[in-house]
Amino acid sequence: MNMETRTLPKDFLQPTGHGECAVACPASLSTESTLAEILLFARQDGASDVHLSTNAPGNLRKAGALRQVTEGAFTADRLAQMLEQSLPADKWQKVKETGDIEFVHALPGGGRFRMVVNRQRFGWDLTARVIDKEIRTFEASGMPASCQGLTKWAQGLVLVAGPAGCGKSSTLATLVEMVNQTRDDHIITIENPIEIVYTPRKCQISQREVNLHTLSSANALRAALREDPDIIIVSELRDLETIQLAVTAAETGHLVFATMNTNNAAQTITSLIGSFSPDEQPVIRNMVAESLRGVICQQLIPASDGQSVVPAFEVLVMNSAAGAMIKSGRTNQINNVIATGKNEGMVLLDNAMLALVSKGAIKGQEAYRRAINQNLFAQYGGNAHG
C-alpha cells in the first residue's frame, strides 16, 4: 500500500500491563484454557515463548526447548474462538483481512506479550513472546563491565546485535534504563512494536510505535531530529533510509542506540556499511569510523542444567585500530582488534563461550553449534553431552 494512502489508527493510547490481575494463573493448561490463562502460565513457568497452532498441542519454549503443555490438539474453530474472544476487535479484524499481524498484547496485571498471529493452511497460528515485567539491572544482565561505559557518551552510535530471539531488546532496555537513572536527558524511542514501557526517572522519555504513532521509522527519526533529543533509540535498523538517518543523527551530536540482526561485531559493521551503494560506501565508512562507539553482540545459550538460558556477549569498544580498519574497508579484521583489546574491555563471542564452558555453565555442544570458529570447540562437535 502506498504510504500516502495510509492512515494511523485514531485510538493510539496503549495499556501498560500493570495493575491488578483479574485472572488466576491455572495449575495446568488444556485446549479449553483462555489465552489469558495460557499467557499467565507461561510467565509463571519461566517460558520465553508460547506456540499455539491448529491441529497441534500447545507448546511453551523454555531454556531454548519446546515443551508440550496441553493433552490434545487445538482445532481451527477453537483457536479462532480464542483469538476472537481475546484480541482487540481491530486486531482480529486486521488478521482476518490480511492474514498476518504483529503487536504487543497487554494483559492487565499480567504484563506484556509480543504477539504474532497468522493464517496457515489448517487454520491459525499464534506465537507470543513473554516480555519481562521488570527491566534487568546491569549486574543481572550479565553484560561485561565495559558495556557500562557505552551509556556515557554525549554522541555517537551504539549497536546491539544478535540473531532473532537472543534477547537484544532486553539488553537495549537495560542500557536505556541506566541512562534514565543517571542522566538528565531527553530520550525518544522509535519501536516496532513498543515492548517495554519505561517509567521516566531523571530523563524525559517519549516512546513512539511504528504504525501506531508514526507511519515509519524513517518518518519518526526525521521528526526526532527536530524535537531536541539527546538520545534516540531505534528498536531495529531494518531499511536503508532508517540506517542513513541513524548514522546522520549520531554524526550530528546525538547518542543513538539501535539493534541489528547480525551475529558478530565484524558482520554488524559490514552489514551496516553494505546497506549503502558502492559509491557511497567510502564516505559512510568514514562516518561510521568516527561515530561508532561500540557493538554488543549476544547469544542466549541453554544452561547446562536445562532450566534456563545463559547470555554470551561479544563486545567491541571502538579505538583507533578499529577506526582505521573500518575506514580502509578491512572490517573482516575487526576480530583481531577485539582479540587484542582485552584490556579495553573487549571480548570475542567464542572466548566468552569458552569461559562459560570451562565454568560448566553451558555444554560444549551448545557452544560448538554457535561458534564462529568451530575449531575451538571441535572436541565437542559430535558429543551431545559434552
C-alpha positions in Angstrom: 0.0 0.0 0.0 1.3 3.4 -0.9 2.4 5.4 2.2 0.4 8.5 1.0 -2.8 6.5 1.4 -2.1 5.0 4.8 -3.5 6.5 7.9 -2.8 5.9 11.6 -5.5 4.5 13.9 -7.5 7.0 15.9 -7.0 5.1 19.1 -3.3 5.2 19.7 -3.1 5.0 23.5 -1.8 1.7 24.9 -2.4 -0.2 28.2 0.8 -0.9 30.1 0.0 -4.4 31.5 0.5 -3.0 35.1 -2.1 -3.2 37.8 -4.1 -5.9 39.5 -4.6 -9.2 37.6 -8.2 -10.3 37.4 -7.3 -13.8 36.0 -5.9 -16.6 38.2 -2.9 -18.5 36.9 -4.0 -22.1 36.4 -2.1 -25.1 37.7 -2.2 -26.7 34.2 -3.4 -26.0 30.7 -5.8 -27.5 28.2 -7.1 -26.6 24.8 -10.1 -25.1 26.7 -7.9 -22.6 28.6 -8.3 -19.0 27.8 -5.5 -17.0 26.1 -5.0 -15.0 29.3 -4.6 -18.2 31.3 -2.0 -19.6 28.8 0.0 -16.3 28.9 0.0 -16.1 32.7 1.0 -19.8 33.0 3.9 -19.2 30.5 5.1 -16.2 32.5 4.9 -18.1 35.8 6.6 -21.1 34.3 9.6 -19.0 33.1 8.9 -19.7 29.4 10.2 -17.3 26.8 7.5 -18.1 24.1 4.0 -19.6 23.6 3.2 -21.5 20.5 -0.4 -22.3 19.6 -1.1 -23.9 16.2 -4.1 -25.6 14.6 -4.0 -29.4 14.7 -1.2 -29.3 17.3 -1.0 -29.2 21.1 0.0 -26.1 22.9 3.8 -25.7 23.4 6.0 -23.4 25.5 9.6 -22.7 24.9 11.8 -22.8 28.0 15.6 -22.8 28.1 15.6 -23.0 24.3 13.5 -26.2 24.0 9.8 -26.6 23.2 7.6 -28.5 25.7 4.0 -29.7 25.2 1.6 -28.3 27.8 -1.8 -29.5 26.6 -3.1 -33.0 26.2 -4.9 -32.6 23.0 -4.5 -30.5 19.8 -6.2 -27.2 19.1 -8.8 -27.3 16.3 -9.1 -24.4 13.9 -12.5 -23.4 15.4 -11.2 -23.4 18.9 -8.2 -21.2 18.1 -10.4 -18.9 16.1 -12.8 -18.7 19.0 -9.9 -18.0 21.5 -8.5 -15.2 19.3 -11.8 -13.6 18.7 -12.6 -13.5 22.4 -9.1 -12.4 23.5 -7.8 -9.9 20.9 -8.9 -6.3 20.5 -11.6 -6.2 17.8 -9.4 -4.1 15.4 -6.6 -6.6 15.7 -8.8 -9.6 15.0 -10.4 -7.8 12.0 -7.0 -7.0 10.6 -5.6 -10.5 10.8 -8.8 -11.8 9.1 -8.3 -9.3 6.3 -4.6 -9.5 5.8 -3.6 -12.9 7.2 -0.8 -11.6 9.4 -0.4 -9.2 12.4 2.3 -8.4 14.9 1.6 -6.3 18.0 2.0 -6.2 21.8 -0.8 -7.6 23.8 -1.1 -6.1 27.3 -2.8 -8.2 30.0 -3.8 -6.0 33.0 -1.7 -7.2 35.9 -0.1 -9.9 33.8 2.4 -7.9 31.8 3.0 -7.5 28.1 3.5 -10.1 25.3 4.7 -9.6 21.7 2.1 -11.4 19.6 2.3 -12.7 16.0 -0.9 -14.2 14.6 -1.3 -15.6 11.1 -3.3 -17.8 8.9 -1.9 -21.1 7.7 -3.4 -23.9 5.6 -5.1 -25.7 8.5 -6.3 -22.6 10.4 -4.5 -20.2 12.7 -1.1 -19.9 14.4 -0.2 -17.7 17.4 3.2 -17.1 18.8 3.7 -14.9 21.9 7.0 -13.7 23.3 6.9 -13.1 27.1 8.2 -9.6 27.8 9.9 -9.2 31.1 7.9 -7.2 33.6 11.0 -5.6 35.1 14.0 -4.2 33.3 17.1 -6.2 34.3 19.8 -4.3 36.2 23.1 -4.1 34.6 24.5 -6.6 37.1 21.7 -9.1 36.4 22.1 -8.7 32.6 25.5 -10.5 32.5 27.0 -7.8 30.3 30.7 -7.3 30.6 31.6 -4.2 32.7 32.9 -2.4 29.6 29.4 -2.1 28.2 28.5 0.3 31.0 30.8 2.9 29.5 28.8 2.9 26.3 26.0 4.7 28.0 28.1 7.7 29.0 28.9 9.2 25.6 27.4 12.5 24.6 27.0 11.5 20.9 27.7 8.5 18.7 26.2 5.2 17.7 25.9 2.1 19.9 24.7 -1.2 18.3 23.2 -4.2 20.0 23.3 -7.2 17.7 22.5 -10.9 17.6 20.1 -13.3 15.9 16.3 -13.1 16.3 15.2 -14.1 19.8 18.6 -13.7 21.5 17.5 -11.0 24.0 18.6 -7.8 22.2 15.5 -5.9 23.3 16.2 -6.8 27.0 19.9 -5.7 26.7 18.9 -2.5 25.0 16.3 -1.8 27.7 19.0 -2.3 30.4 21.2 0.3 28.7 18.3 2.8 28.3 17.3 2.4 31.9 20.9 3.1 33.0 20.7 6.3 31.1 17.2 7.0 32.5 18.5 6.7 36.1 21.8 8.6 35.7 21.4 11.4 33.2 19.2 14.5 32.8 18.4 13.9 29.1 15.5 13.8 26.6 15.1 10.2 25.2 13.0 9.4 22.1 12.4 5.8 21.3 11.2 4.5 17.9 9.9 1.0 18.2 8.1 -1.6 16.2 6.3 -2.5 18.4 6.8 -1.0 21.9 7.7 -3.9 24.1 8.9 -2.4 27.4 7.2 0.7 28.9 9.7 3.0 30.6 9.0 5.0 33.7 10.8 8.4 33.5 13.3 8.7 36.3 15.8 11.5 35.6 15.1 11.6 31.9 12.1 12.7 29.8 11.1 9.8 27.7 8.9 9.8 24.6 8.0 6.3 23.1 6.7 6.1 19.6 5.5 2.9 17.8 5.6 2.5 14.0 2.1 2.1 12.5 0.5 3.4 15.7 2.1 6.8 16.3 4.1 7.2 13.1 4.0 5.7 9.6 7.6 4.6 9.5 10.9 4.5 11.5 12.3 7.0 9.0 9.5 9.4 9.5 9.9 9.2 13.3 13.7 9.7 13.0 13.3 12.8 10.9 10.8 14.2 13.3 13.0 13.3 16.3 15.9 15.4 15.0 13.6 18.4 15.4 12.5 17.6 18.9 15.6 18.5 20.8 16.6 14.9 21.7 19.8 13.9 23.5 19.4 10.2 22.9 17.5 8.3 20.2 16.6 4.7 20.5 15.8 2.7 17.3 14.4 -0.8 18.1 15.8 -2.2 14.8 17.8 -0.9 11.8 15.9 -2.6 9.0 16.0 -0.4 5.9 18.4 1.8 4.2 16.6 5.1 5.0 16.4 4.3 8.7 20.1 3.4 8.7 21.1 6.6 6.9 19.1 8.7 9.3 20.5 6.9 12.4 24.1 7.4 11.2 23.4 11.0 10.4 21.9 11.5 13.9 25.0 10.0 15.5 27.1 12.3 13.4 25.2 15.4 14.3 25.5 15.3 18.1 23.1 12.7 19.3 23.7 9.4 21.1 21.9 6.7 19.1 21.2 3.1 20.3 19.9 0.6 17.8 19.7 -3.2 17.2 20.6 -5.3 14.2 20.0 -8.9 13.3 23.7 -9.9 12.8 25.9 -12.5 14.5 29.1 -10.7 15.5 30.7 -7.3 15.5 32.5 -7.6 12.2 29.3 -8.8 10.4 27.3 -6.0 12.0 29.7 -3.3 10.7 29.9 -4.9 7.3 26.1 -5.2 7.1 25.7 -1.6 8.1 28.1 -0.2 5.5 27.0 -2.7 2.9 23.4 -1.3 3.1 24.7 1.7 1.1 25.6 1.7 -2.6 29.2 1.1 -3.5 29.9 4.7 -4.5 28.5 5.9 -1.1 30.5 3.4 1.0 33.8 5.3 1.3 32.0 8.3 2.9 29.9 6.0 5.1 33.0 4.1 6.2 34.5 7.4 7.5 31.2 8.4 9.2 30.9 5.0 10.9 34.5 5.0 11.9 34.1 8.4 13.6 30.7 7.9 15.2 30.5 4.3 16.2 31.2 3.9 19.9 30.7 0.1 20.3 29.0 -3.0 19.3 27.5 -5.6 21.7 26.6 -8.9 20.2 24.9 -11.7 22.1 23.6 -15.2 22.1 21.3 -16.9 24.6 22.5 -20.4 25.2 20.7 -23.2 27.1 22.3 -23.7 30.5 23.9 -27.0 31.4 21.1 -27.8 33.9 18.5 -27.3 31.1 16.4 -25.0 33.3 17.4 -21.6 32.0 19.5 -19.8 29.3 22.8 -18.1 29.7 23.9 -15.0 27.8 27.2 -14.9 26.0 28.5 -11.5 24.8 30.9 -10.2 22.2 32.0 -6.6 22.8 33.8 -4.2 20.5 34.8 -0.9 22.1 35.9 1.5 19.3 39.5 2.5 19.3 41.9 3.9 16.7 42.8 0.5 15.3 39.1 -0.4 14.8 38.5 3.0 13.2 41.4 2.6 10.8 40.1 -0.9 9.7 36.6 0.5 9.1 37.9 3.4 7.0 40.1 1.2 4.9 37.3 -1.4 4.3 39.0 -4.1 6.4 36.1 -4.9 8.6 36.9 -8.6 8.2 39.9 -8.0 10.5 37.8 -6.5 13.4 38.1 -9.7 15.3 41.9 -9.1 15.5 41.2 -5.8 17.3 38.7 -7.5 19.7 41.2 -10.3 20.4 43.9 -7.9 21.3 41.7 -5.4 23.1 41.1 -7.4 26.3 42.5 -4.6 28.5 39.9 -2.2 26.9 37.1 -4.5 27.9 36.7 -6.2 24.5 35.8 -9.9 24.2 35.1 -12.3 21.3 31.9 -14.3 21.4 33.9 -17.5 21.0 36.1 -16.7 24.0 33.0 -15.7 26.1 31.5 -19.1 25.3 34.8 -20.9 26.1 34.7 -19.3 29.5 31.1 -20.4 30.1 32.0 -24.0 29.0 35.0 -24.0 31.4 32.8 -22.9 34.3 30.3 -25.6 33.4 27.6 -23.0 32.8 26.9 -24.3 29.3 27.7 -27.5 27.4 30.5 -27.6 24.8 28.0 -29.0 22.2 25.9 -25.8 22.5 28.9 -23.6 22.1 30.1 -25.6 19.1 26.7 -25.0 17.4 27.0 -21.3 17.8 30.8 -20.7 17.4 32.3 -18.5 14.7 35.5 -20.6 14.9 34.2 -24.1 15.5 37.8 -25.5 15.7 37.9 -24.0 19.2 35.1 -26.4 20.2 35.9 -29.3 17.9 36.2 -31.8 20.8 32.5 -31.2 21.5 31.3 -31.3 17.9 29.9 -34.8 18.0 29.3 -35.0 21.7 25.7 -34.1 22.7 26.6 -34.2 26.4 30.0 -32.5 26.3 
